Amino acid sequence: MAGLLGGLLELGGLGKLRLSSLDPRSLDEGLIRLITGSSRVCPHFHLSLQHGSDRILKHMGRGSSSARNRRILDRLRDGSPAAALGADIIVGFPGEAEEDFESLQDFLTGSPLDYLHVFTYSPRPGTPAAEWPQIGDAEKRRRSAVLRKFSADRRRAFKQRFLGQELEAVVIRKKGPGGELLTSNYIDVRVPRCSGRPGGEAKVRITRLESEWTEGEEVI
């Protein structure tokens, strides 16, 4: 993977690359150095971690451990301090005891993650897990709500770090004279005036944080 990505980064005319759904099992030291050290790779890394309990990771067949996943996250943060670090997390997997959920919470609290995509497990016919004892829907909703609150708090704290700073961005859409920009480190910003076209590069300064959105101004 590092060889393929390295070849792409050497090509001209591609602009910046944004990586998502990274499998931690593929993130060796060489690849981590490449993606955190290249100015052409957006400082935004989203990993398919799925859980923080070693017991549940084993049941999922993930072939990784919470300790290894934590080391990877720490290396990404060390290599790219301004990067947005996100993860896919599944709650309510069959057999997820309260102790497993607590292990997951401990893992997340001690990690440098900035946001989560929380998915509630639902059985898929024909898979082994669909035949295992299931977690009740009410408990799955409770656990999902806990993690979504954690994610919202981490996401706001991450944005707060960049209040008043100038960031590279791309124009996502225009709305009259204004528009929505997405920074290279994954902050969606509304601006009252936008001179660029959708897909074009821009620079933005974050000026205000609201509960549901972020405001800024284009830097010309």
C-alpha positions in Angstrom: 0.0 0.0 0.0 2.8 2.4 0.8 4.4 1.8 -2.6 1.1 2.5 -4.4 0.4 5.6 -2.4 3.9 6.8 -2.9 3.6 6.5 -6.6 0.3 8.4 -6.6 1.9 11.2 -4.6 4.6 11.6 -7.2 2.1 12.2 -10.0 1.3 15.8 -11.0 -2.1 17.3 -11.2 -3.8 15.2 -8.6 -4.0 17.9 -5.9 -4.4 16.7 -2.3 -5.5 13.2 -1.3 -7.8 12.5 1.6 -7.7 9.0 3.2 -10.6 7.3 5.0 -11.7 3.9 6.3 -8.1 2.9 7.0 -7.7 -0.6 8.3 -5.3 -0.4 11.3 -3.9 -3.8 10.2 -2.4 -2.1 7.1 -0.8 0.8 8.9 2.8 -0.1 9.4 5.5 2.3 10.4 6.5 3.1 6.8 2.9 4.0 5.7 2.4 6.1 8.8 5.5 8.1 8.1 4.4 8.5 4.5 0.9 9.8 5.2 1.9 12.1 8.1 4.9 13.5 6.3 3.5 14.4 2.9 2.0 17.8 2.3 -0.2 16.3 -0.4 -2.0 14.0 2.0 -4.8 15.8 4.0 -4.2 15.7 7.8 -7.3 13.7 8.3 -7.2 10.0 9.1 -10.3 7.9 9.7 -9.7 4.3 10.9 -12.0 1.3 11.0 -11.2 0.4 14.7 -14.7 -1.0 15.5 -14.1 -1.5 19.2 -11.8 -1.0 22.2 -12.3 -4.3 24.0 -9.8 -7.0 23.1 -12.4 -9.7 23.7 -14.9 -8.1 21.3 -12.2 -7.4 18.7 -11.4 -11.1 18.8 -15.0 -12.1 18.4 -15.2 -9.7 15.4 -12.2 -11.4 13.8 -10.4 -8.0 13.5 -6.9 -9.5 13.9 -5.8 -6.5 16.0 -5.7 -5.4 19.6 -6.6 -2.3 21.5 -2.9 -1.7 22.5 -1.8 -1.8 18.9 -4.6 0.4 17.8 -3.7 2.9 20.5 0.0 2.9 19.3 -1.1 3.6 15.8 -3.3 6.5 16.9 -0.5 8.0 19.0 1.9 7.7 16.0 -0.5 9.5 13.7 -1.0 12.2 16.3 2.8 12.6 16.8 3.4 12.7 13.1 0.6 15.1 12.3 -0.4 17.2 15.4 -3.1 19.2 13.5 -4.7 16.1 11.9 -8.3 15.1 12.6 -8.4 11.5 13.9 -11.6 9.6 13.5 -12.8 6.1 13.9 -15.7 3.7 13.1 -17.0 2.2 16.3 -19.7 -0.6 16.6 -21.8 -0.9 19.7 -24.1 -3.7 20.7 -22.1 -6.5 19.0 -23.3 -9.9 20.3 -21.8 -10.7 23.6 -20.8 -7.1 24.4 -21.0 -7.2 28.2 -21.0 -4.0 30.2 -17.4 -4.7 31.0 -16.6 -4.6 27.3 -18.4 -1.4 26.9 -16.5 0.1 29.8 -13.2 -1.1 28.2 -14.3 0.6 25.0 -15.0 3.9 26.9 -11.6 3.7 28.6 -9.9 3.1 25.3 -11.6 6.1 23.7 -11.1 8.4 26.7 -7.3 7.6 26.6 -7.0 8.0 22.9 -6.3 11.1 20.8 -9.4 10.5 18.7 -11.3 13.7 17.7 -14.6 12.2 16.6 -16.4 8.9 16.1 -18.8 7.4 13.5 -20.9 5.3 15.8 -22.8 2.3 14.3 -25.3 0.2 16.2 -24.9 -3.5 15.4 -27.8 -5.2 13.5 -27.8 -8.9 12.6 -26.9 -9.8 9.0 -28.5 -13.2 8.0 -26.0 -15.8 7.2 -23.2 -14.4 9.4 -22.1 -16.3 12.5 -22.7 -13.3 14.8 -26.4 -13.3 13.8 -26.8 -16.6 15.6 -25.2 -15.4 18.8 -27.1 -14.0 21.8 -28.1 -10.4 20.9 -27.9 -7.2 22.9 -31.3 -5.6 23.6 -32.3 -2.6 21.4 -32.8 -0.3 24.4 -29.3 -1.0 25.7 -27.8 -0.6 22.2 -29.5 2.8 22.0 -28.2 3.8 25.4 -24.6 2.9 24.5 -24.8 4.6 21.2 -26.0 7.8 22.8 -23.1 7.7 25.3 -20.6 7.4 22.5 -22.2 10.1 20.3 -22.1 12.5 23.2 -18.4 11.7 23.6 -17.8 12.3 19.9 -19.6 15.6 19.9 -17.5 16.8 22.9 -14.3 15.7 21.3 -15.3 17.3 17.9 -16.0 20.6 19.5 -12.7 20.6 21.4 -10.9 19.8 18.2 -12.5 22.8 16.4 -11.7 25.0 19.3 -8.0 24.4 18.8 -8.2 26.2 15.5 -10.4 29.1 16.3 -8.8 32.2 14.7 -6.3 30.2 12.7 -5.9 30.2 8.9 -6.4 26.8 7.3 -6.3 25.3 3.8 -9.6 24.2 2.5 -11.7 23.2 -0.5 -15.0 24.7 -1.6 -17.8 22.2 -1.1 -20.7 24.2 -2.3 -21.8 27.8 -3.0 -24.9 29.4 -1.4 -25.5 32.8 -3.0 -22.4 35.0 -2.2 -21.3 32.6 0.5 -20.5 28.9 0.7 -19.3 25.9 2.6 -15.7 25.0 2.8 -14.0 21.9 4.2 -10.6 22.3 5.7 -7.8 19.9 5.0 -8.2 18.6 8.6 -12.0 18.0 8.2 -13.7 21.1 9.6 -16.8 22.1 7.7 -16.9 26.0 7.7 -19.7 28.3 6.6 -18.5 31.6 5.1 -20.6 34.7 4.2 -18.5 35.4 1.0 -16.8 32.8 -1.1 -14.9 33.7 -4.3 -14.0 30.2 -5.4 -15.9 27.5 -7.3 -17.0 24.1 -5.9 -13.9 21.8 -5.9 -11.5 24.8 -5.9 -8.9 25.3 -3.2 -9.3 28.1 -0.7 -8.1 29.4 2.6 -10.4 30.1 5.6 -10.1 31.5 9.1 -12.4 30.1 11.7 -14.2 32.9 13.6 -17.0 31.3 15.5 -18.2 27.9 16.8 -21.9 27.1 17.1 -23.4 23.9 18.4 -24.3 22.6 15.0 -21.9 24.5 12.6 -18.7 26.5 12.4 -18.4 30.0 10.9 -15.4 31.6 9.3 -14.2 34.0 6.6 -12.4 33.3 3.4 -8.8 34.5 3.4 -7.9 36.2 0.1 
